[in-house]
Amino acid sequence: MTGDVVGLLREALADRVDIDPAHLDAMRADKSGHAAAGSPIALVHAASIDDVQTTMRIASATGTPVVVRGAGTGLAGGANAGTREIVLSLRGMDRILEVRADDLLAVVEPGILNADLNRALADHGLWWAPDPASREISTVGGNIATGAGGLLCAKYGVVRDAVLGVDLVLADGRLLRLGHRSVKGVTGLDLTSLVIGSEGTLGVVVGATLKLRRLVPGQARTLTASFPDVRAAATAAAAVTASGVQPAIMELMDASCLRAVHHLLELPAPDGNAAQLTIQTDGPAASVEAESIAATLTAAGGTVRLARDEAEAELLWRIRRSMHPAMETLGTTLIEDVSVPRSALPAMFDEIARIERAFDLVIPTVCHAGDGNLHPNFVFEGDEVPDVIWQAADELFRAALRLGGTLTGEHGVGVLKRRWLVDELGEDQWQLQRQIARVFDPQGILNPGKVFAP
């Protein structure tokens, strides 16, 4: 049967079908450190919507599972492919099809990198607001699949706020045009929002109509504040939110994160257990807002420094964006992603400290403090996640839920969090979501085993 499927693919798509064992093996894993069992049977390098439709028609006719793949930078195992599965790569579909400055929209293919899109949009005085730390290596299609967020989302929103419509190929190869190009649009059910964050379980996103912004006028200002410990930094971040001043970015790094990044970048070691907030204000009032935030942080016990120039500001953001590469130098890393109400940040850091003590672990944590999204990192040796790590992660997830939070703010569920999904959703909603997925994909061939436990 496997040979028949590959033969059908090759007959229809010729050299766009790749069966090189090394290339297939690379499709088993993503940046999460998790790898699927077995190996996929073929890797299709789609160059057009027709290629995607052809692949899905063959998959549907033969009952063969399909895993859609962008750049493979996901952190939940959502795009990992295994035994008897087809990998459908959209990385080569990377064109900007249209930019309309008058309507503040762009139409793009899913394989374009986030940062490449914004470099091109800058020539039009525009930008697309979602800003994941992985922007230089993650695709817009992957951002849509996971419902990505990033550093700027507290002020400018996440992917769900920045997509007007998607073009979606269903499991049987039909093409749907979802959403609209107008600012408003409430005709029928909002299937665009349903697809965003669905992790490839409802269809294949082959195009997107994006809501753009004009470039922010004025000079951004960057400041840092150092605190004696992470709880004090979290309390100060909550105070900034409560003050009513809205920074564009507010990031928190605990002592373990700072030490690892400074070592990676060959910078002087930070002090003791110091934690750091790094904040950016933008727009015409950037300087006034930076001074107001600095006063709030000083009152909260922080040692505040305003970046002298653009070079110093760039270094500060390089430190933050180097977090994940720094973790990779420590061992295999399970990068988690929970969110809590912003006022609950200090309590969540208390929970992380409790879990560290209970399981004798160090859990380096970085946080989008502007919106309450934490990324605790579990570091271990080898390819298999030890039981003690899963036990600690279970405690962490349940703590976030108790505080009114969620299992994932931007990385998605994939395979790594599916066992906890019903704990957050409840049995009735969990079953309803499974039923909705089956309406889109009756055979269950799209990314099987992801999000919902088998």
Legacy VTK file of the C-alpha trace (Angstrom):
# vtk DataFile Version 3.0
C-alpha trace
ASCII
DATASET POLYDATA
POINTS 454 float
0.000 0.000 0.000
2.851 2.388 0.859
4.396 1.799 -2.562
1.069 2.469 -4.246
0.683 5.807 -2.464
4.208 6.933 -3.290
3.703 5.816 -6.878
0.505 7.831 -7.183
2.226 10.890 -5.717
5.190 10.564 -8.074
2.958 10.054 -11.082
1.080 13.270 -10.266
3.827 15.448 -8.803
7.058 14.062 -10.260
10.215 15.434 -8.644
8.299 17.349 -5.993
8.009 14.007 -4.172
11.057 13.336 -1.991
11.791 9.908 -0.470
15.389 10.507 0.607
15.683 8.661 3.967
17.669 11.498 5.573
15.102 14.081 4.525
12.249 11.901 5.759
13.986 11.337 9.094
14.337 15.105 9.579
10.545 15.420 9.354
10.083 13.337 12.510
11.055 16.171 14.885
10.619 19.878 15.513
12.194 22.345 17.938
10.346 20.768 20.884
12.886 17.944 21.178
10.113 15.402 20.575
10.349 12.979 17.641
7.585 10.839 16.154
7.883 7.071 16.053
8.705 5.537 12.704
9.339 7.456 9.512
7.033 9.095 6.947
6.722 7.540 3.490
7.130 10.678 1.399
7.845 14.391 1.587
5.889 16.509 -0.896
7.457 19.914 -1.634
4.324 21.783 -2.696
4.850 24.677 -5.092
1.220 25.605 -5.673
-2.337 25.190 -4.450
-2.800 22.564 -7.185
0.034 20.529 -5.646
-1.678 20.657 -2.266
-5.049 19.682 -3.692
-3.512 16.815 -5.640
-1.740 15.517 -2.545
-4.887 15.679 -0.449
-6.993 13.932 -3.114
-4.509 11.041 -3.236
-4.327 10.916 0.552
-8.100 10.926 0.844
-8.553 8.214 -1.786
-5.999 5.957 -0.094
-6.762 6.856 3.532
-3.187 8.002 4.074
-2.469 10.451 6.931
-0.949 13.843 6.060
1.142 16.090 8.276
1.471 19.671 7.054
4.861 21.269 7.652
6.318 24.752 7.427
9.771 25.502 8.832
9.573 22.901 11.605
10.133 25.443 14.387
7.132 24.357 16.475
7.545 23.589 20.160
4.748 21.070 20.785
5.420 18.301 18.260
2.487 19.443 16.146
4.210 19.044 12.755
6.139 15.836 13.459
5.458 12.991 11.024
5.807 9.266 11.627
4.892 5.841 10.304
2.969 5.687 6.987
2.379 9.441 6.895
2.864 11.919 4.057
4.647 15.158 4.917
3.206 18.065 2.958
5.752 20.883 3.058
4.504 24.393 2.276
7.888 26.039 2.805
8.341 26.601 -0.920
5.059 28.506 -1.208
6.562 31.763 0.037
5.320 34.533 -2.240
3.686 37.833 -1.329
0.786 37.912 -3.782
-0.599 41.356 -3.049
-0.002 44.381 -0.833
-2.706 47.027 -0.510
-1.483 49.990 1.511
-4.821 51.762 1.053
-6.721 48.812 2.557
-3.970 47.841 5.033
-3.871 44.239 3.872
-1.563 41.740 2.219
-2.244 38.372 0.620
0.569 35.868 1.125
1.413 32.222 0.714
1.985 30.238 3.927
5.695 29.467 3.522
7.006 33.015 3.812
9.060 33.685 6.931
7.567 36.150 9.385
10.620 38.437 9.372
10.991 38.312 5.574
7.379 39.442 5.227
7.945 42.432 7.474
11.157 43.415 5.715
9.216 43.510 2.454
6.273 45.376 3.999
8.589 48.045 5.419
9.106 49.350 1.878
5.380 50.168 1.887
5.472 51.770 5.348
3.573 48.760 6.753
4.079 45.790 9.076
2.334 42.645 10.276
2.128 42.801 14.058
2.589 39.172 15.285
6.165 39.006 16.543
7.217 35.550 17.804
10.756 35.209 19.104
11.246 32.775 16.208
10.261 35.379 13.590
13.507 34.924 11.610
12.894 31.184 11.172
9.124 30.600 11.496
6.602 30.817 8.664
3.389 32.813 8.533
1.521 29.564 7.900
3.060 28.065 11.018
2.187 31.204 12.971
-1.432 30.762 11.842
-1.478 27.027 12.580
-0.375 27.507 16.192
-2.079 30.836 16.858
1.313 32.380 17.581
1.860 35.447 19.721
5.229 36.900 20.595
6.844 39.871 22.225
4.579 42.619 20.874
1.218 40.946 21.373
0.296 42.665 24.662
-0.126 45.924 22.746
-0.681 44.828 19.161
-2.427 41.478 19.466
-1.729 37.914 18.359
-2.179 36.143 15.021
-5.933 35.779 15.565
-6.174 39.587 15.657
-4.182 40.029 12.439
-5.755 37.628 9.919
-8.778 38.603 7.825
-9.130 35.354 5.915
-7.485 32.089 4.904
-7.587 29.883 1.841
-8.049 26.320 3.071
-7.706 22.995 1.276
-9.861 20.357 2.963
-8.895 16.734 3.501
-10.640 15.694 0.280
-8.901 18.380 -1.797
-11.671 20.975 -1.987
-10.573 24.618 -1.731
-12.421 27.056 0.537
-11.969 30.832 0.694
-12.697 31.806 4.282
-13.040 35.280 5.747
-13.037 38.611 3.935
-10.952 41.578 2.804
-13.086 44.203 4.516
-12.404 45.539 8.007
-15.747 44.172 9.175
-17.408 40.901 8.252
-19.793 38.763 10.302
-21.540 36.687 7.630
-22.104 33.177 8.927
-19.855 31.394 11.411
-16.299 32.681 11.838
-14.460 29.749 10.294
-11.280 31.796 9.863
-10.890 32.114 13.630
-11.672 28.408 13.995
-8.848 27.484 11.619
-6.324 29.766 13.367
-4.653 27.661 16.053
-6.138 24.392 14.755
-2.643 22.940 14.185
-3.342 21.377 10.807
-6.273 19.279 12.004
-8.992 21.034 9.970
-7.329 21.683 6.626
-4.243 22.989 4.853
-3.811 26.770 4.882
-2.545 27.649 1.403
-3.013 31.421 1.560
-3.784 34.178 4.020
-5.223 37.664 3.845
-3.446 39.591 6.584
-4.487 42.717 8.448
-1.582 45.180 8.439
-0.614 48.266 10.436
1.239 51.366 9.407
4.753 51.583 10.808
4.681 53.160 14.258
5.923 56.770 14.131
8.593 58.092 16.460
11.596 56.486 18.134
11.075 53.427 20.350
12.655 53.534 23.815
14.071 50.505 25.624
14.750 50.171 29.330
15.713 47.386 31.698
15.134 46.903 35.387
17.013 44.458 37.581
15.406 42.937 40.685
16.830 40.774 43.482
14.597 37.829 42.537
12.012 36.768 39.979
8.990 37.293 42.224
9.950 40.937 42.740
10.279 41.348 38.974
6.869 39.720 38.401
5.289 41.995 41.011
6.821 45.020 39.281
5.491 43.859 35.898
1.997 43.592 37.364
2.442 47.127 38.747
3.288 48.429 35.263
0.112 46.861 33.883
-1.939 48.317 36.735
-0.469 51.785 36.132
-2.363 52.101 32.856
0.722 52.730 30.700
0.844 50.208 27.841
4.363 49.184 26.808
4.832 47.638 23.370
6.959 44.865 24.891
7.541 43.768 28.488
9.716 40.670 28.917
10.892 38.985 32.104
13.913 36.675 32.389
14.739 34.835 35.587
18.267 34.321 36.926
18.812 30.943 35.239
17.794 32.330 31.859
20.024 35.366 32.231
23.043 33.270 33.189
22.583 30.941 30.210
22.126 33.743 27.679
25.010 35.817 28.996
27.243 32.740 28.770
26.109 32.016 25.205
26.709 35.608 24.085
29.977 35.862 26.065
28.677 38.751 28.163
29.635 39.462 31.791
27.794 37.174 34.207
24.702 38.749 35.832
24.499 39.262 39.582
23.418 36.326 41.779
19.723 35.570 41.590
18.857 38.799 39.799
15.895 38.760 37.421
15.421 41.296 34.667
12.544 43.095 33.002
13.192 44.478 29.524
10.601 46.933 28.245
10.004 48.864 25.061
7.691 51.810 24.517
6.862 53.145 21.070
4.884 55.798 19.267
4.933 59.590 19.712
4.719 59.278 23.522
7.495 56.673 23.809
9.837 58.831 25.933
7.122 60.027 28.302
5.813 56.482 28.743
9.326 55.124 29.318
9.893 57.670 32.081
6.552 56.801 33.684
7.320 53.068 33.586
10.816 53.711 34.971
9.263 55.500 37.954
6.891 52.566 38.566
9.752 50.050 38.410
11.955 52.133 40.705
9.125 52.358 43.231
8.823 48.566 43.031
12.482 48.156 43.991
14.071 47.867 40.569
17.400 49.211 39.384
16.412 50.882 36.127
18.522 51.726 33.102
17.368 53.413 29.896
19.252 52.285 26.784
21.601 55.050 25.653
21.235 54.380 21.936
19.908 51.973 19.330
22.964 49.696 19.617
22.414 49.147 23.334
18.697 48.588 22.785
19.467 46.033 20.079
21.800 44.163 22.444
19.099 44.034 25.112
16.625 42.502 22.643
19.273 40.143 21.340
19.669 38.890 24.909
15.947 38.180 25.097
15.691 36.572 21.658
18.680 34.321 22.400
16.802 32.549 25.189
15.953 29.373 23.277
19.399 28.926 21.694
20.876 29.360 25.171
18.634 26.640 26.576
19.742 24.282 23.815
23.328 24.572 25.079
22.243 23.155 28.458
20.788 19.894 27.127
17.526 18.678 25.649
14.854 21.239 26.463
11.114 20.881 26.894
9.938 24.463 26.363
6.563 24.953 28.002
3.951 27.631 27.441
1.333 28.513 30.037
-0.586 31.756 30.471
-2.209 33.262 33.541
-3.975 36.570 34.238
-1.318 39.268 34.513
-2.155 39.952 38.148
-1.417 36.269 38.886
2.174 36.372 37.587
3.772 36.599 41.072
1.664 33.643 42.255
2.651 31.603 39.178
6.327 32.215 39.846
5.702 31.081 43.445
4.255 27.866 42.007
7.293 27.357 39.764
9.595 27.785 42.786
7.498 25.260 44.722
7.731 22.748 41.881
11.500 23.252 41.629
11.847 22.402 45.320
9.434 19.472 45.191
11.152 17.773 42.250
14.719 18.998 42.828
14.801 20.767 39.459
15.884 24.095 38.036
13.207 25.456 35.689
14.568 28.473 33.770
11.610 30.686 32.903
11.142 33.564 30.489
7.865 35.430 30.414
5.912 37.744 28.139
5.076 39.757 31.232
2.917 42.178 29.281
0.268 39.491 28.781
0.989 36.840 31.428
2.461 34.199 29.073
5.248 32.170 30.715
7.740 29.806 29.087
9.182 27.492 31.762
11.997 25.304 30.422
12.653 21.750 31.572
16.233 20.729 30.730
17.360 17.087 30.699
19.826 14.714 29.052
18.948 12.342 26.212
16.044 12.122 23.804
13.318 10.807 26.106
11.603 13.087 28.617
12.180 11.574 32.093
9.137 10.744 34.227
10.148 13.323 36.826
9.937 16.053 34.177
6.426 15.012 33.171
5.394 14.892 36.832
6.736 18.415 37.361
5.081 19.608 34.136
1.770 18.131 35.310
2.046 20.155 38.522
2.892 23.262 36.529
-0.073 22.914 34.154
-2.508 22.319 36.984
-1.130 25.336 38.852
-1.737 27.555 35.819
-5.312 26.292 35.525
-5.961 26.903 39.242
-4.841 30.514 38.774
-7.366 31.047 35.991
-4.901 30.414 33.187
-4.464 28.101 30.228
-2.208 25.240 29.095
-0.859 27.115 26.091
-0.742 30.766 25.128
0.916 30.448 21.720
2.769 27.163 21.097
-0.269 24.956 20.685
-1.130 21.499 22.031
0.525 19.212 19.462
1.329 15.861 21.033
3.029 17.129 24.165
-0.052 18.593 25.884
-2.926 16.542 24.541
-3.244 14.473 27.727
-4.171 17.622 29.684
-6.562 19.121 27.154
-9.715 17.694 28.713
-8.642 19.075 32.111
-8.950 22.593 30.747
-11.848 22.165 28.336
-14.034 19.751 30.276
-15.414 16.535 28.798
-18.360 18.106 26.949
-16.305 20.769 25.153
-13.513 18.285 24.427
-15.991 15.945 22.720
-17.610 18.829 20.821
-14.255 19.954 19.452
-13.458 16.414 18.289
-16.817 16.308 16.508
-16.113 19.628 14.779
-12.762 18.307 13.545
-14.523 15.267 12.044
-16.854 17.534 10.041
-13.801 18.995 8.293
-11.935 15.681 8.090
-14.284 12.660 8.293
-11.502 10.085 7.771
-9.214 11.642 10.377
-6.241 11.833 7.997
-5.147 15.397 8.827
-2.410 15.437 11.466
-3.814 12.411 13.305
-2.951 12.064 16.985
-2.242 15.782 17.356
-4.189 18.011 19.780
-6.738 15.310 20.619
-5.480 12.100 22.220
-6.067 9.017 20.037
LINES 1 455
454 0 1 2 3 4 5 6 7 8 9 10 11 12 13 14 15 16 17 18 19 20 21 22 23 24 25 26 27 28 29 30 31 32 33 34 35 36 37 38 39 40 41 42 43 44 45 46 47 48 49 50 51 52 53 54 55 56 57 58 59 60 61 62 63 64 65 66 67 68 69 70 71 72 73 74 75 76 77 78 79 80 81 82 83 84 85 86 87 88 89 90 91 92 93 94 95 96 97 98 99 100 101 102 103 104 105 106 107 108 109 110 111 112 113 114 115 116 117 118 119 120 121 122 123 124 125 126 127 128 129 130 131 132 133 134 135 136 137 138 139 140 141 142 143 144 145 146 147 148 149 150 151 152 153 154 155 156 157 158 159 160 161 162 163 164 165 166 167 168 169 170 171 172 173 174 175 176 177 178 179 180 181 182 183 184 185 186 187 188 189 190 191 192 193 194 195 196 197 198 199 200 201 202 203 204 205 206 207 208 209 210 211 212 213 214 215 216 217 218 219 220 221 222 223 224 225 226 227 228 229 230 231 232 233 234 235 236 237 238 239 240 241 242 243 244 245 246 247 248 249 250 251 252 253 254 255 256 257 258 259 260 261 262 263 264 265 266 267 268 269 270 271 272 273 274 275 276 277 278 279 280 281 282 283 284 285 286 287 288 289 290 291 292 293 294 295 296 297 298 299 300 301 302 303 304 305 306 307 308 309 310 311 312 313 314 315 316 317 318 319 320 321 322 323 324 325 326 327 328 329 330 331 332 333 334 335 336 337 338 339 340 341 342 343 344 345 346 347 348 349 350 351 352 353 354 355 356 357 358 359 360 361 362 363 364 365 366 367 368 369 370 371 372 373 374 375 376 377 378 379 380 381 382 383 384 385 386 387 388 389 390 391 392 393 394 395 396 397 398 399 400 401 402 403 404 405 406 407 408 409 410 411 412 413 414 415 416 417 418 419 420 421 422 423 424 425 426 427 428 429 430 431 432 433 434 435 436 437 438 439 440 441 442 443 444 445 446 447 448 449 450 451 452 453
